[in-house]
Structures are given as C-alpha cells and as structure tokens.
Amino acid sequence: MTGSNRRWWLLGIPALLLFGAIWVAVARQWQPLFDLDVAVGGPLLQFTADHPWLFEPAKVVQFLFAPPMMTLYTVITAIALVARNHRRLAIWTVVVMVLTGLVINPAVKAIVARKRPVWDHPLEVLTSLSFPSGHSSGIAAAAFVAVVLSSMLLRRAGLRRLVLLVALLLVLIVGLDRILLGVHNLSDVVAGWLLGFGVAAVTRAAFDPHEKSLAHKTEPVAEVYGKKKHLAVVLNPIKVDDVGAFKNLVEELAHAAGWQRVDWYTTTVEDPGHSMAHNAAVSGAELVIACGGDGTVRTVCEELAGTGIPVGVVPAGTGNLLARNLNLPLYLRAAVDVALNGQDRAIDMVRVTGDEMDEATFMVMAGMGFDAAIMEGVNDQIKAKIGWVAYVVSALKSLMFPAVRIEVSVDGGEPTQHRARTLVIGNVGYLQAGMPLIPDAAIDDGQLDVVLLYPRRFLSWLPLAARVLTKNKRTDETITRMRGRTVTVRAHSDTPRQLDGDLISSGRELHAECIQGRLLVRVPPR
C-alpha cells in the first residue's frame, strides 16, 4: 500500500464508521439524537418562515443539487474528461457518483425507512424517505471529486485553494438548505455528508485515477545489456508549487521507466538554463527534461539543438505554446510520462539576428509591435495570480498600438512595404486558447510563416478576430500572410520585440532563418 492510498483509507474508513454509528442511532430511535434533530431543525424552519424571501432561493438550491441534476453534471464532467484523454479520471468520477447517488444512498434509505420530519407548519412536504439525505451525500461526493480533479489538473495553488473553498461552501449551503426547508433532520444531513465523503475517499484509495504510464502501453526499445540510463532535469523552481513533491514524482516515474540515474539542475535569475543544459549534455545524459515556462524551454532547447539529445518538455508556465502546438499534456504527471516514455520527433528551430540584440533562437514565434507590447504590459504579480488572463488584460490595453511602417523580404526577395500594428514570424500555428493565427504552419516543414495584422480602428479587431478564428485565408491590407525559409523584417522606428513570449530589446530589424529538424523533442506516441 502506497502512502497516498493509505491517506485515502485513513480518511474514508472513519467517515463510513461515523456514518454507520448515526445509522445505528437512527435505527434504534436513540432519543438524544431525535431531540438534537428537533432542537436544530425547528428554529431553522421557523427562521425560513419568518423570512419568506429565503424560500425561493432554497427551492432553487434544492433543484440545482437534486440527484437528477447531479447525474447530469456527472455525465458532462465525464465527457469533458474523456475528451481531454483523462479516461481513468472520468471512470473514477462516474464510479464515485453512481455508487453514492444511485446505489448506496437509495439502498440505505430503503433499509432504514425513516420518514421525513413532521412539523406543525411545514413549508415543503415530501413523501420520500429521509435517511440519509441524497442532496447531502451527492454534494459531498461531488465536492471530493472536484478537489481531486483540481489537485490533478490545476497547477496553480491559488486556483486549487479556490476550488476547495467553493466546494466546502456548496457542501454547507446544500446541507443547510435541507434543514431550512424542513425536509431533512440534522442527522440525515450529517450522515449524507459522511456517506458521500467516505465513499469517495475509499474509492480513491481502491482505484488510482492517474493514467497508466506510456511505459505500459508501448513496446520497450532494445538496449545494451547492463547500460545505465541517465536522465537530467532542468527545473525552473518558481514554476512548481512544491519542488520536493515534483522531484519525488519525476524520480518515481523515471525509475519505473528504467532510468537508473536522475541528475537535477536548477535555473537561476542570472542563468535561465544555458549552463544547466550544457552541463547535462556533457555529463552524458541521454534525455534532458525541461520543466518551466516557454523561456526555460527555449533556453534548454537552444543549448541542446544539434546534439542529438532529446528534450522532454514539462510545461509549467502560463503560455506553454510549444507544448500546446506539440499536443503535449499540460497536466504535470502526464507531461513527465510523455517526456520519459514518448517518441522522439525532429522539429525545426529558428535562428534570429537583429540590431541591438545577440544572436538567439526561438521555437514558437517571434513578433514585433502589438504582440510584443502585450508581453511588455503584463504585470508579473497579476500573472502569478490569474495566469494567462493577465495576457488578455494587457492585450486590451494595447489594442491600438500605433501602426508601424515595415519592409518584409522573404527568401532574399525584393522587400515589400506594409503598415502593421503587429508582425509575427511563426514556426507553429496556434496561440493561446487554440487561436489559429497561422493554421497552415508546421513545426517540421523547414518553413516560416509571416503574418501582418493592420486593423485600422478599434472595432476593426472584431472582424479580424473572426477571420483568424474561422481560419479564413483571404489576405488584404488588414491581414497579410507570407512563407519562406528566411525572413528579414525592417521597421522604420524602434519597435517592441519578443521571442517565444520573452521580451528582447526594442529595435528595427529581425532576420529569421529556419533550420529544419534541428532539435529532438519527446512527443506522445502516435
């Protein structure tokens, strides 16, 4: 039994034992329990009667969290999880909710056969059985599921805490609602909470909802007898909430996949990963995992390009554009699994030079104008709290970034003159939220795609956004597209510039050259 499973057993078994104790007390008609039910239920029912405005909201809560509605929510959640390839998580969610709401709760109701509480002046009369409360058991199980889902799928601790808080509030609201309407006793509600929580915890202990490692799904590659597999991990420590837990996760999965040696390298503010990736390469690592945002990933890839050492990308930033365009999972455990057990794919890199900058590379895209102004306007503190929404806020502030006169030359051809609010040189096609800015771009075709956007007025962004989202390929002065292996851009004034979401110094020129198949990255098996 693992430590994680033991924790769930230790949570679930006591909850079910307490539920059983209340069951016995109700079945034996233990008078002190009945007195407590009356002492709590009577005043709360009277409170609702004295405040008629409470009745309709209480009815709404009753409807929204009734067993049929909980079943609907379960189906929607399961479909969404399956669509995102979290099949085991979907199975566990369905099992928890079905066991709680459709199997155990109705069975106990039938065995105990406790009637609804009787009041002199009832506000709501129900004829079904009372113990335990189906609403309470359903919301307790759903809250447990929501907290587990957030712990597995949300990287930001703030969001996970928010989910926990909302889940607990809903549990309390739904339970209180049953007593305010006078349709359940306090013991019915508490027993329902314990049942839902206990079933969910025990089910979590008995069934691991994590997806099976790719190592169990693919044929192992033949290796030289006695060879020790050497893994290196370059980690940006500010991008994970618990560095120790992350290291334990990686080492557990690595050893399960046959990696005997795991070396760790931590980036710093002064060095975002260059020396770490270099040291990993010269130490003989056969795979280097880069865990961090797009900047960390770009730095590691830049250092390992051309070495033949594959890079596993574990996206832990806000944009994670390379990971999204390679269809890598954003959930850390799944991303580590792909990094360890996926297949190698050769992708293009782009070498960039320009005025007022050192030679650099990018994996995703470079930009001048509006898109760089977005990066420049992002508040790091807001970004840390709300993630990618910070980019939306900055974009709204920068929508009318002044148009710039630009010359563009593709593959050494005659420069063409343009006016644009932004210019993007793309190695991939999709931006945040799956926006298909360059839908025909491929990361391994040896070609760069250039897009210039020139909405004349503020409202011109709306039809432009519609054209981008619908993948409309029509070009005009509002949106211009080009393609080639090399691209040279010259602006007539100093303009903000960015590489893979990282600002570089403002300048007037960028020269980009695509180097086909320069880097090996780990991607999900086809």
C-alpha positions as CSV (number, residue, x, y, z in Angstrom):
1,M,0.0,0.0,0.0
2,T,1.4,3.4,-1.0
3,G,1.5,6.4,1.3
4,S,-1.1,8.1,-0.9
5,N,-3.5,5.2,-0.8
6,R,-3.1,4.9,3.0
7,R,-4.1,8.5,3.4
8,W,-7.3,7.9,1.5
9,W,-8.1,4.8,3.5
10,L,-7.5,6.8,6.7
11,L,-9.9,9.4,5.6
12,G,-12.6,7.2,4.2
13,I,-12.9,4.4,6.7
14,P,-13.5,6.7,9.8
15,A,-16.1,8.7,7.8
16,L,-18.0,5.5,6.9
17,L,-17.7,4.3,10.5
18,L,-19.3,7.5,11.8
19,F,-22.0,7.2,9.2
20,G,-22.6,3.7,10.4
21,A,-22.9,5.0,14.0
22,I,-25.5,7.5,13.1
23,W,-27.3,4.8,11.1
24,V,-27.5,2.6,14.2
25,A,-28.7,5.5,16.4
26,V,-31.5,6.3,13.9
27,A,-32.5,2.7,13.5
28,R,-32.7,2.2,17.3
29,Q,-34.5,5.5,17.7
30,W,-32.0,6.9,20.1
31,Q,-33.8,9.7,21.8
32,P,-30.9,12.2,22.4
33,L,-30.3,12.2,18.6
34,F,-34.0,12.8,17.9
35,D,-34.0,15.6,20.5
36,L,-31.0,17.2,18.7
37,D,-32.8,17.0,15.3
38,V,-35.8,18.8,16.7
39,A,-33.7,21.4,18.6
40,V,-31.8,22.3,15.4
41,G,-34.5,21.8,12.8
42,G,-37.3,23.6,14.5
43,P,-35.6,27.0,14.8
44,L,-34.1,26.9,11.3
45,L,-37.5,26.0,9.8
46,Q,-39.1,28.9,11.8
47,F,-36.3,31.2,10.5
48,T,-37.3,30.4,6.9
49,A,-41.0,31.0,7.8
50,D,-40.1,34.4,9.4
51,H,-38.1,35.4,6.3
52,P,-40.2,34.4,3.2
53,W,-37.6,35.7,0.8
54,L,-35.5,32.7,1.7
55,F,-38.0,30.2,0.5
56,E,-37.5,30.6,-3.3
57,P,-33.6,30.6,-3.2
58,A,-33.8,27.5,-1.0
59,K,-36.0,25.8,-3.7
60,V,-33.5,26.8,-6.4
61,V,-30.7,25.2,-4.4
62,Q,-32.9,22.1,-3.9
63,F,-33.5,21.8,-7.7
64,L,-29.9,22.6,-8.7
65,F,-28.4,19.8,-6.5
66,A,-31.1,17.2,-6.7
67,P,-29.9,13.7,-7.7
68,P,-31.1,14.0,-11.3
69,M,-29.1,17.3,-11.7
70,M,-26.0,15.7,-10.1
71,T,-26.3,12.9,-12.6
72,L,-26.3,15.4,-15.4
73,Y,-23.3,17.2,-14.0
74,T,-21.5,13.9,-13.7
75,V,-22.2,13.0,-17.3
76,I,-21.0,16.4,-18.5
77,T,-17.8,16.1,-16.4
78,A,-17.1,12.6,-17.6
79,I,-17.5,13.6,-21.3
80,A,-15.1,16.5,-20.8
81,L,-12.5,14.4,-19.1
82,V,-12.7,11.7,-21.8
83,A,-12.3,14.5,-24.5
84,R,-9.1,15.6,-22.7
85,N,-7.8,12.0,-22.6
86,H,-8.3,11.6,-18.8
87,R,-10.2,8.4,-19.2
88,R,-9.3,6.8,-15.8
89,L,-10.3,10.1,-14.1
90,A,-13.6,10.0,-15.9
91,I,-14.2,6.4,-14.8
92,W,-13.4,7.2,-11.2
93,T,-15.7,10.2,-11.2
94,V,-18.6,8.2,-12.6
95,V,-18.0,5.3,-10.1
96,V,-18.0,7.7,-7.1
97,M,-21.2,9.5,-8.1
98,V,-23.0,6.3,-9.2
99,L,-22.1,4.4,-6.0
100,T,-23.1,7.3,-3.8
101,G,-26.2,8.6,-5.5
102,L,-27.7,5.6,-7.3
103,V,-26.6,2.6,-5.3
104,I,-25.7,3.1,-1.6
105,N,-27.9,6.0,-0.7
106,P,-31.1,4.5,-2.1
107,A,-30.3,1.1,-0.5
108,V,-29.7,2.6,2.9
109,K,-32.9,4.7,2.6
110,A,-34.9,1.5,1.8
111,I,-33.3,-0.4,4.8
112,V,-33.8,2.4,7.4
113,A,-37.1,3.6,6.0
114,R,-37.1,6.8,8.1
115,K,-39.9,9.1,7.3
116,R,-39.5,12.8,6.7
117,P,-39.6,15.1,9.7
118,V,-43.1,16.2,10.7
119,W,-43.6,19.8,11.6
120,D,-46.7,21.7,12.8
121,H,-46.5,24.2,9.9
122,P,-44.4,22.7,7.1
123,L,-43.1,24.8,4.3
124,E,-42.3,21.9,2.0
125,V,-43.9,18.4,2.2
126,L,-42.1,15.4,0.7
127,T,-43.2,11.8,0.9
128,S,-40.0,10.0,0.0
129,L,-37.7,8.5,2.7
130,S,-35.4,10.7,4.7
131,F,-32.2,9.0,5.9
132,P,-29.6,9.8,4.6
133,S,-30.1,13.0,2.7
134,G,-29.5,12.3,-1.0
135,H,-28.7,16.0,-1.7
136,S,-26.1,16.0,1.1
137,S,-24.4,12.8,0.1
138,G,-24.3,13.8,-3.6
139,I,-22.8,17.2,-2.9
140,A,-20.2,15.8,-0.5
141,A,-19.1,13.2,-3.1
142,A,-19.1,15.8,-5.8
143,A,-17.0,18.2,-3.7
144,F,-14.5,15.5,-3.0
145,V,-14.3,14.7,-6.8
146,A,-13.9,18.4,-7.6
147,V,-11.0,18.8,-5.1
148,V,-9.3,15.7,-6.5
149,L,-9.7,16.9,-10.1
150,S,-8.3,20.3,-9.2
151,S,-5.3,18.7,-7.5
152,M,-4.6,16.7,-10.6
153,L,-5.4,19.1,-13.3
154,L,-4.7,22.6,-11.9
155,R,-1.1,23.7,-11.5
156,R,-1.8,26.9,-9.6
157,A,-2.1,26.6,-5.8
158,G,-4.4,29.6,-5.7
159,L,-6.9,28.0,-8.1
160,R,-6.8,24.7,-6.1
161,R,-7.5,26.6,-2.9
162,L,-10.4,28.4,-4.6
163,V,-11.9,25.1,-5.7
164,L,-11.6,23.7,-2.2
165,L,-13.2,26.8,-0.7
166,V,-16.1,26.8,-3.2
167,A,-16.6,23.0,-2.7
168,L,-16.8,23.4,1.1
169,L,-19.2,26.3,0.8
170,L,-21.5,24.3,-1.5
171,V,-21.5,21.4,0.9
172,L,-22.6,23.6,3.7
173,I,-25.2,25.5,1.7
174,V,-26.8,22.4,0.3
175,G,-26.9,20.7,3.8
176,L,-28.3,23.8,5.4
177,D,-30.9,24.2,2.7
178,R,-32.4,20.8,3.5
179,I,-32.9,21.8,7.1
180,L,-34.2,25.3,6.3
181,L,-36.9,23.8,4.1
182,G,-37.7,21.3,6.9
183,V,-37.4,18.3,4.6
184,H,-34.5,16.6,6.5
185,N,-33.2,16.3,10.0
186,L,-29.7,17.3,11.0
187,S,-28.8,13.7,11.4
188,D,-29.9,13.0,7.8
189,V,-27.7,15.8,6.5
190,V,-24.6,14.9,8.5
191,A,-25.0,11.2,7.6
192,G,-25.3,12.2,4.0
193,W,-22.1,14.2,4.2
194,L,-20.2,11.3,5.8
195,L,-21.5,8.8,3.3
196,G,-20.6,10.9,0.2
197,F,-17.1,11.8,1.6
198,G,-16.4,8.2,2.8
199,V,-17.4,6.5,-0.4
200,A,-15.4,9.0,-2.5
201,A,-12.3,8.6,-0.3
202,V,-12.4,4.8,-0.2
203,T,-13.0,4.6,-3.9
204,R,-10.0,6.9,-4.4
205,A,-7.9,4.6,-2.3
206,A,-9.0,1.5,-4.2
207,F,-8.7,3.0,-7.7
208,D,-5.9,5.2,-9.0
209,P,-7.4,7.7,-11.4
210,H,-4.0,8.6,-12.9
211,E,-3.5,7.5,-16.4
212,K,-1.3,4.4,-16.9
213,S,2.2,5.3,-17.9
214,L,3.1,5.1,-21.6
215,A,5.8,2.6,-20.5
216,H,3.0,0.1,-20.0
217,K,1.4,0.8,-23.4
218,T,4.4,0.7,-25.7
219,E,7.0,-1.9,-26.6
220,P,10.3,-1.3,-24.8
221,V,13.3,-0.4,-27.0
222,A,16.1,-3.0,-27.0
223,E,19.1,-1.7,-25.0
224,V,22.6,-2.7,-24.5
225,Y,22.9,-5.2,-21.6
226,G,24.0,-3.6,-18.4
227,K,23.7,0.0,-19.6
228,K,22.5,2.5,-17.1
229,K,20.0,5.0,-18.4
230,H,21.0,8.6,-17.4
231,L,18.3,11.3,-17.2
232,A,18.8,15.0,-16.4
233,V,16.2,17.5,-15.4
234,V,16.5,21.3,-15.8
235,L,13.9,22.8,-13.5
236,N,12.8,26.4,-13.1
237,P,11.9,26.2,-9.3
238,I,9.5,29.1,-9.3
239,K,7.2,27.4,-11.8
240,V,6.2,24.5,-9.5
241,D,4.4,24.9,-6.1
242,D,6.2,22.1,-4.3
243,V,9.7,21.4,-5.7
244,G,10.2,18.4,-3.3
245,A,7.0,16.8,-4.4
246,F,7.8,17.4,-8.1
247,K,11.2,15.8,-7.7
248,N,9.7,12.7,-6.0
249,L,7.1,12.4,-8.8
250,V,9.8,12.6,-11.5
251,E,12.1,10.1,-9.8
252,E,9.3,7.7,-9.1
253,L,8.2,7.7,-12.8
254,A,11.8,7.7,-14.0
255,H,12.8,4.6,-12.0
256,A,9.6,2.9,-13.1
257,A,10.5,3.6,-16.7
258,G,14.0,2.1,-16.2
259,W,16.1,5.3,-15.7
260,Q,18.7,4.5,-13.1
261,R,20.3,7.9,-12.7
262,V,18.5,11.2,-12.4
263,D,20.5,14.5,-12.2
264,W,18.9,17.8,-11.2
265,Y,19.8,21.2,-12.4
266,T,18.0,24.4,-11.1
267,T,17.8,27.6,-13.1
268,T,18.5,31.0,-11.6
269,V,17.6,34.5,-12.4
270,E,21.1,35.1,-13.8
271,D,21.1,31.9,-15.9
272,P,17.7,30.7,-17.2
273,G,19.2,27.3,-18.2
274,H,22.1,27.6,-20.6
275,S,24.8,26.3,-18.3
276,M,22.4,23.7,-16.8
277,A,21.6,22.2,-20.2
278,H,25.2,22.3,-21.2
279,N,26.3,20.5,-18.1
280,A,23.6,17.9,-18.5
281,A,24.8,17.3,-22.0
282,V,28.4,16.9,-21.2
283,S,27.6,14.7,-18.2
284,G,26.3,12.0,-20.6
285,A,22.6,12.4,-20.1
286,E,20.6,10.5,-22.7
287,L,17.5,12.7,-22.2
288,V,17.0,16.1,-20.7
289,I,13.7,17.2,-19.3
290,A,13.0,20.9,-19.3
291,C,10.4,22.0,-16.7
292,G,9.3,25.6,-16.7
293,G,7.7,28.2,-18.9
294,D,8.4,28.9,-22.6
295,G,11.5,30.9,-21.7
296,T,13.1,27.9,-19.8
297,V,12.1,25.5,-22.5
298,R,13.5,27.7,-25.3
299,T,16.8,28.1,-23.4
300,V,17.3,24.4,-22.9
301,C,16.3,23.6,-26.5
302,E,18.7,26.3,-27.8
303,E,21.6,24.7,-25.9
304,L,20.8,21.1,-26.9
305,A,20.0,21.8,-30.6
306,G,22.1,19.6,-32.8
307,T,23.4,17.4,-30.1
308,G,21.1,14.5,-30.8
309,I,20.0,14.5,-27.1
310,P,16.1,14.6,-27.0
311,V,14.4,17.2,-24.9
312,G,11.3,16.3,-22.8
313,V,9.1,19.3,-22.3
314,V,7.1,19.6,-19.0
315,P,5.1,22.8,-19.4
316,A,4.8,24.7,-16.1
317,G,4.4,28.2,-17.3
318,T,1.5,30.4,-18.4
319,G,1.6,30.3,-22.2
320,N,3.2,26.8,-22.8
321,L,2.9,27.5,-26.5
322,L,5.4,24.9,-27.7
323,A,3.7,22.2,-25.6
324,R,0.3,23.1,-26.9
325,N,1.4,23.0,-30.5
326,L,3.1,19.6,-30.0
327,N,-0.1,18.3,-28.3
328,L,1.8,17.7,-25.1
329,P,-0.4,17.3,-21.9
330,L,-0.4,20.3,-19.6
331,Y,-1.0,18.1,-16.5
332,L,2.4,17.7,-14.9
333,R,2.3,14.0,-14.3
334,A,1.2,13.2,-17.8
335,A,3.8,15.5,-19.3
336,V,6.5,13.8,-17.3
337,D,5.3,10.5,-18.5
338,V,5.5,11.6,-22.2
339,A,8.9,13.1,-21.6
340,L,10.2,9.8,-20.2
341,N,8.3,7.3,-22.5
342,G,7.2,9.2,-25.6
343,Q,8.8,9.0,-29.0
344,D,11.4,11.4,-30.4
345,R,10.4,13.9,-33.1
346,A,12.7,16.2,-35.1
347,I,11.4,19.7,-35.2
348,D,12.6,23.0,-36.6
349,M,14.4,25.8,-34.8
350,V,14.7,29.4,-35.9
351,R,17.9,31.4,-35.7
352,V,17.4,35.1,-35.1
353,T,19.6,38.1,-35.5
354,G,18.9,41.8,-35.5
355,D,20.0,45.2,-34.3
356,E,20.6,45.8,-30.6
357,M,20.5,42.0,-29.8
358,D,22.7,39.0,-29.6
359,E,22.1,36.0,-31.9
360,A,19.3,33.9,-30.5
361,T,16.8,31.2,-31.4
362,F,13.1,30.6,-31.0
363,M,10.9,27.6,-31.1
364,V,7.4,29.1,-31.4
365,M,7.3,32.6,-32.8
366,A,8.9,36.0,-32.8
367,G,7.0,39.2,-33.0
368,M,7.2,43.0,-33.4
369,G,4.6,45.5,-32.4
370,F,1.3,44.7,-30.7
371,D,2.1,41.2,-29.6
372,A,5.4,42.3,-28.0
373,A,3.6,45.2,-26.4
374,I,1.3,42.6,-24.7
375,M,4.3,40.9,-23.2
376,E,5.7,44.2,-22.1
377,G,2.5,45.2,-20.4
378,V,1.9,42.0,-18.4
379,N,2.1,42.6,-14.7
380,D,4.1,39.7,-13.2
381,Q,2.2,39.8,-9.9
382,I,-1.2,39.6,-11.7
383,K,0.2,36.9,-14.0
384,A,1.2,34.8,-11.0
385,K,-2.3,35.0,-9.6
386,I,-4.6,34.7,-12.7
387,G,-2.3,33.1,-15.2
388,W,-3.0,33.6,-18.9
389,V,-5.8,36.0,-18.2
390,A,-3.1,38.6,-17.4
391,Y,-2.2,38.5,-21.2
392,V,-5.9,39.2,-22.0
393,V,-5.8,42.3,-19.7
394,S,-2.6,43.5,-21.3
395,A,-3.9,42.9,-24.8
396,L,-7.0,45.0,-24.1
397,K,-4.7,47.8,-23.0
398,S,-2.5,47.5,-26.1
399,L,-5.1,47.0,-28.8
400,M,-4.4,50.3,-30.5
401,F,-0.7,50.0,-30.5
402,P,0.5,52.5,-33.2
403,A,0.9,51.2,-36.7
404,V,4.5,50.8,-37.9
405,R,5.8,51.0,-41.4
406,I,7.6,47.7,-42.2
407,E,9.6,46.2,-45.0
408,V,9.5,42.4,-45.3
409,S,11.8,40.3,-47.5
410,V,11.2,36.5,-47.8
411,D,14.0,34.2,-49.1
412,G,16.1,37.2,-50.1
413,G,13.4,38.6,-52.4
414,E,12.6,42.2,-53.1
415,P,11.3,43.8,-49.9
416,T,7.6,44.7,-49.8
417,Q,6.2,47.7,-48.0
418,H,3.4,47.4,-45.3
419,R,1.8,49.1,-42.4
420,A,1.0,46.9,-39.4
421,R,0.2,47.0,-35.8
422,T,1.9,43.7,-35.3
423,L,4.0,41.2,-37.2
424,V,4.5,37.6,-36.2
425,I,7.1,35.2,-37.6
426,G,5.7,31.7,-36.7
427,N,7.3,28.3,-36.5
428,V,3.9,27.0,-35.2
429,G,0.4,27.9,-35.9
430,Y,-1.6,28.2,-32.7
431,L,-1.6,30.8,-29.9
432,Q,-3.2,30.8,-26.5
433,A,-6.7,29.1,-26.2
434,G,-6.1,27.4,-29.5
435,M,-6.3,30.6,-31.6
436,P,-5.2,29.5,-35.2
437,L,-3.2,32.6,-36.2
438,I,-1.2,30.5,-38.7
439,P,-3.2,27.3,-39.2
440,D,-1.0,26.0,-42.0
441,A,2.2,26.3,-40.1
442,A,4.1,23.1,-39.3
443,I,6.9,22.8,-36.8
444,D,8.9,20.4,-39.0
445,D,8.4,21.7,-42.6
446,G,11.5,23.8,-42.8
447,Q,9.4,26.9,-43.5
448,L,8.5,30.1,-41.6
449,D,5.1,31.7,-41.8
450,V,4.7,35.5,-41.5
451,V,1.5,37.3,-40.6
452,L,1.0,41.1,-40.5
453,L,-2.1,42.5,-38.9
454,Y,-3.4,46.0,-39.5
455,P,-6.8,46.8,-38.1
456,R,-7.3,50.5,-38.8
457,R,-9.7,51.2,-36.0
458,F,-10.5,49.8,-32.6
459,L,-13.6,47.9,-33.8
460,S,-11.7,46.5,-36.7
461,W,-10.2,43.9,-34.3
462,L,-13.6,42.2,-34.2
463,P,-13.9,41.1,-37.9
464,L,-10.2,40.4,-37.9
465,A,-10.5,38.1,-34.9
466,A,-13.4,36.4,-36.6
467,R,-11.3,35.8,-39.7
468,V,-8.5,34.3,-37.6
469,L,-10.8,32.0,-35.6
470,T,-12.6,30.7,-38.8
471,K,-9.2,30.1,-40.5
472,N,-10.2,32.4,-43.3
473,K,-7.2,32.5,-45.7
474,R,-8.2,35.7,-47.6
475,T,-5.5,38.3,-47.5
476,D,-5.8,42.1,-47.8
477,E,-4.3,45.1,-46.2
478,T,-5.9,44.0,-42.8
479,I,-4.1,40.7,-42.7
480,T,-1.2,39.7,-44.9
481,R,0.5,36.2,-45.0
482,M,3.9,35.1,-46.4
483,R,6.0,32.0,-46.2
484,G,9.7,31.2,-46.7
485,R,12.8,29.7,-45.2
486,T,14.3,33.1,-44.3
487,V,12.6,36.3,-43.4
488,T,14.0,39.8,-42.9
489,V,11.9,42.5,-41.3
490,R,12.9,46.2,-41.1
491,A,10.7,48.7,-39.2
492,H,11.0,52.4,-39.7
493,S,11.2,53.1,-36.0
494,D,12.2,51.3,-32.8
495,T,9.5,48.7,-32.1
496,P,9.0,46.3,-29.2
497,R,10.1,42.7,-30.0
498,Q,9.7,39.3,-28.4
499,L,10.9,35.7,-28.9
500,D,8.6,32.9,-27.6
501,G,6.9,35.4,-25.3
502,D,10.2,36.8,-23.8
503,L,10.8,40.4,-24.4
504,I,14.1,41.4,-26.0
505,S,15.3,45.0,-26.6
506,S,13.3,47.2,-28.9
507,G,14.8,47.6,-32.3
508,R,14.1,48.0,-36.0
509,E,15.3,44.7,-37.6
510,L,14.8,40.9,-37.3
511,H,16.4,38.3,-39.6
512,A,15.0,34.8,-39.0
513,E,16.3,31.6,-40.6
514,C,14.5,28.2,-40.2
515,I,16.9,25.3,-39.5
516,Q,14.9,22.2,-40.3
517,G,15.0,19.2,-37.9
518,R,17.5,20.8,-35.6
519,L,16.1,19.5,-32.3
520,L,14.7,16.3,-31.0
521,V,11.7,16.5,-28.6
522,R,9.7,13.9,-26.9
523,V,6.0,13.8,-28.1
524,P,3.1,11.3,-27.4
525,P,3.4,8.1,-29.4
526,R,1.2,8.0,-32.5
